[in-house]
């Protein structure tokens, strides 16, 4: 299993419609949304390119935004 950890920019949330569209992808097993991070659990990765589109909604206007990160790592649970 693989996890994509998507840090959100301050003042933004995942759009509900975006979550529903992502959950339809067969490679995605689960999506967890925390206060400022989205965890996307993938069944596996292959050599084939994958594209994920996240639509965000701005709920609070923030000044001096800092960059956000996306991390992808292996997850193993025996």
C-alpha positions as a printed NumPy array, in Angstrom:
array([[  0.   ,   0.   ,   0.   ],
       [  1.135,   3.553,  -0.713],
       [  0.155,   6.77 ,   1.068],
       [ -0.008,  10.219,  -0.481],
       [  0.134,  12.836,   2.263],
       [ -1.145,  16.169,   0.939],
       [ -0.603,  19.187,   3.184],
       [ -3.222,  21.86 ,   2.606],
       [ -2.528,  25.543,   2.298],
       [ -3.813,  27.54 ,   5.253],
       [ -7.426,  28.568,   4.768],
       [ -8.238,  25.808,   2.243],
       [-10.305,  22.606,   2.489],
       [-10.915,  19.729,   0.087],
       [-14.032,  20.333,  -2.012],
       [-16.648,  17.617,  -1.308],
       [-17.197,  16.989,  -5.037],
       [-13.459,  16.461,  -5.494],
       [-13.422,  13.808,  -2.783],
       [-16.321,  11.944,  -4.39 ],
       [-14.59 ,  11.953,  -7.791],
       [-11.344,  10.677,  -6.302],
       [-13.09 ,   7.871,  -4.414],
       [-14.308,   6.512,  -7.765],
       [-10.741,   5.784,  -8.882],
       [-10.09 ,   2.08 ,  -8.443],
       [ -6.496,   2.618,  -7.312],
       [ -7.665,   4.687,  -4.294],
       [ -8.626,   2.544,  -1.322],
       [ -9.364,   5.217,   1.283],
       [ -9.239,   8.977,   1.845],
       [ -8.793,  10.535,   5.291],
       [ -9.198,  14.272,   5.743],
       [ -7.658,  15.838,   8.842],
       [ -7.597,  19.534,   9.751],
       [ -4.724,  20.452,   7.432],
       [ -3.696,  17.171,   5.758],
       [ -5.343,  14.762,   3.319],
       [ -4.19 ,  11.127,   3.394],
       [ -4.876,   9.18 ,   0.213],
       [ -4.331,   5.425,   0.508],
       [ -3.467,   3.731,  -2.764],
       [ -3.546,   0.012,  -3.439],
       [ -0.217,   0.149,  -5.27 ],
       [  1.828,   2.15 ,  -7.727],
       [  3.063,   0.914, -11.063],
       [  5.258,   2.235, -13.84 ],
       [  2.188,   3.828, -15.412],
       [  1.785,   7.572, -14.771],
       [ -1.118,   8.528, -12.492],
       [ -2.81 ,  11.912, -12.298],
       [ -4.72 ,  13.081,  -9.246],
       [ -6.684,  16.322,  -9.315],
       [ -7.648,  17.854,  -5.984],
       [-10.075,  20.741,  -6.02 ],
       [ -9.774,  22.948,  -2.966],
       [-12.118,  25.592,  -1.611],
       [-10.796,  28.674,   0.105],
       [-12.716,  29.273,   3.329],
       [-10.463,  31.931,   4.862],
       [ -8.269,  34.436,   3.052],
       [ -4.711,  34.261,   4.344],
       [ -1.75 ,  36.534,   3.701],
       [  1.838,  35.378,   3.321],
       [  0.933,  31.827,   2.292],
       [  3.671,  29.252,   2.776],
       [  4.163,  26.423,   0.277],
       [  2.445,  23.127,   0.986],
       [  3.945,  19.689,   0.423],
       [  2.904,  16.359,  -1.034],
       [  4.7  ,  13.252,   0.226],
       [  4.38 ,   9.758,  -1.223],
       [  5.624,   6.784,   0.772],
       [  5.197,   3.043,   1.233],
       [  2.892,   1.885,   3.986],
       [  3.03 ,  -1.629,   5.318],
       [  0.698,  -3.021,   7.941],
       [  1.174,  -6.712,   8.769]])
